Amino acid sequence: MGAHAADAGVHPANVVSLAGRIHGGRQHSSGSRVLVLNASYEPINVCTVRRATVLVLKERAEVLESTDGVLRSERMRMRRPCVIRLVRYVRVPRDVHRRKITRKAVLARDSYTCQYCGRESTGLTVDHVVPRSRGGQSVWDNIVAACAPCNRRKGNRLPEEAQMPLRSVPKPPGPHVFIRIAAPRVPPAWEQYLFAA
Ligand SMILES: [Zn+2]
């Protein structure tokens, strides 16, 4: 519960001093990140404990789960948040998730599976469905995970020409993909929120 923070009244100085303490504390690999849920409980993001604390102290978010760690300032104490929920619903612009096309994000979206042969592989590459040399763009709808043999075999052809149909239609990933990348090891306290959505 974030009630202690609210009791003390929210003053910018308090926010700064409490948030400032966080860097002095021990950072646990799983405890240093906070899952952010929309008012609708949909997971939308991952942020730092510092950022989460500021949102809670400004009463823009409530704490749903916290860890055993305690954040202290002269005026207040607060348990270290682990999952927070925004008080007001935020429309998540699709652009937020469009902006970064990275190999990591493409592989996570495609569940680390070659989209041509369906094999799970560690050495996956990314393939332009319509090859760049033929005007294919680097957009989510045109990039898929492919194993090296499939990538070589397809070469400069379209999937139809190579008779290598895609196993799913590529599209921009939802917030889950980015949450998974930000926190490869999901803290147990997050699970019920991630998998309920
Ligand atoms: Zn393959």
Residues whose N, C-alpha, C, O or C-beta is under 5 A from the ligand:
A	BS01	ZN	C114 Y116 C117 G118 C147 C150
